[in-house]
C-alpha cells in the first residue's frame, strides 16, 4: 500500500509540475507579445508623428527659402541659406546626439521591458 500511495503522489507531482510549466510558458508568451506590441505601436506612432513633422518642416523650409530669396533678390541664395541653417543644426545635433537620442529611447524601452 505504501508503494501505491507513493506512486500516486509521484504522478500527482508530475501532473502539477507539467501544469506549472505550461502556465509559466503561456505567461511568458503573453508577456513577450505585450512587450512586442507596445514597442511596435510606439515605433509606429513615432514614425507617423515624424512623417507629419517632416512634411510641415519641408513646406515651411520651402516657404522660408522663397521668402529669403525674394528679400535678397536671389531664390538660389535663399535656398542655400536655408540649407546652411539645416547644416548647422545637423552639426549641433551630431555633437549632442547621445544626450538627446540614446538616453530617452533607452529610458522608454527600459520602462516597457522592466516595469511591467
C-alpha positions as CSV (number, residue, x, y, z in Angstrom):
1,X,0.0,0.0,0.0
2,X,2.8,2.4,0.8
3,X,4.2,1.9,-2.7
4,X,0.8,2.6,-4.3
5,X,0.4,5.9,-2.4
6,X,4.0,6.9,-3.3
7,X,3.3,6.1,-6.9
8,X,0.1,8.2,-6.9
9,X,1.9,11.1,-5.2
10,X,4.7,11.0,-7.8
11,X,2.1,11.0,-10.6
12,X,0.3,13.9,-8.9
13,X,3.6,15.9,-8.6
14,X,4.4,15.2,-12.2
15,X,1.0,16.5,-13.3
16,X,1.3,19.6,-11.2
17,X,4.8,20.3,-12.5
18,X,3.6,19.9,-16.1
19,X,0.7,22.3,-15.4
20,X,3.1,24.8,-13.8
21,X,5.5,24.7,-16.7
22,X,2.7,25.1,-19.2
23,X,1.2,28.0,-17.4
24,X,4.6,29.6,-17.0
25,X,5.3,29.2,-20.7
26,X,1.9,30.7,-21.5
27,X,2.6,33.6,-19.2
28,X,5.9,34.4,-20.8
29,X,4.4,34.1,-24.3
30,X,1.7,36.7,-23.3
31,X,4.3,38.9,-21.7
32,X,6.5,38.8,-24.8
33,X,3.5,39.6,-27.0
34,X,2.5,42.5,-24.8
35,X,6.1,44.0,-24.8
36,X,6.4,43.5,-28.6
37,X,3.1,45.1,-29.3
38,X,3.8,48.1,-27.0
39,X,7.2,48.5,-28.8
40,X,5.7,48.2,-32.3
41,X,2.9,50.6,-31.6
42,X,5.3,53.1,-30.0
43,X,7.5,52.9,-33.1
44,X,4.6,53.3,-35.5
45,X,3.3,56.3,-33.5
46,X,6.7,57.9,-33.5
47,X,7.1,57.2,-37.3
48,X,3.7,58.8,-38.1
49,X,4.5,61.9,-36.0
50,X,7.9,62.1,-37.6
51,X,6.4,61.9,-41.1
52,X,3.8,64.7,-40.3
53,X,6.5,66.8,-38.8
54,X,8.8,66.3,-41.8
55,X,6.1,67.4,-44.2
56,X,5.4,70.6,-42.2
57,X,9.2,71.2,-42.0
58,X,9.5,70.7,-45.7
59,X,6.8,73.1,-46.7
60,X,8.0,75.7,-44.1
61,X,11.6,75.4,-45.4
62,X,10.5,75.9,-49.0
63,X,8.4,78.9,-47.9
64,X,11.3,80.4,-45.9
65,X,13.7,79.9,-48.8
66,X,11.4,81.7,-51.2
67,X,10.8,84.5,-48.7
68,X,14.6,84.9,-48.1
69,X,15.2,84.7,-51.8
70,X,12.6,87.4,-52.5
71,X,14.2,89.7,-49.9
72,X,17.7,89.3,-51.3
73,X,16.5,89.0,-55.0
74,X,18.0,85.6,-55.5
75,X,16.0,82.4,-54.9
76,X,19.1,80.3,-55.2
77,X,20.8,82.1,-52.3
78,X,17.6,81.8,-50.3
79,X,17.6,78.0,-50.7
80,X,21.4,78.0,-49.9
81,X,20.8,80.0,-46.7
82,X,18.1,77.6,-45.5
83,X,20.3,74.6,-46.4
84,X,23.2,76.2,-44.4
85,X,20.9,76.6,-41.4
86,X,20.0,72.9,-41.6
87,X,23.7,72.0,-42.0
88,X,24.5,73.9,-38.8
89,X,21.6,72.3,-36.9
90,X,22.7,68.9,-38.1
91,X,26.2,69.5,-36.9
92,X,25.0,70.5,-33.4
93,X,22.7,67.5,-33.2
94,X,25.6,65.2,-34.2
95,X,27.7,66.6,-31.4
96,X,25.0,66.1,-28.7
97,X,23.2,63.0,-30.2
98,X,23.9,60.8,-27.2
99,X,22.2,63.0,-24.7
100,X,19.2,63.7,-26.9
101,X,18.5,60.4,-28.6
102,X,20.0,57.4,-26.8
103,X,19.0,58.4,-23.3
104,X,15.3,58.9,-23.8
105,X,15.0,55.9,-26.1
106,X,16.9,53.7,-23.6
107,X,14.7,55.0,-20.8
108,X,11.4,54.4,-22.6
109,X,12.3,50.9,-23.7
110,X,13.6,50.0,-20.2
111,X,10.3,51.3,-18.8
112,X,8.4,49.0,-21.2
113,X,10.5,45.9,-20.6
114,X,11.2,46.1,-16.8
115,X,8.4,47.9,-15.1
116,X,5.5,45.9,-16.4
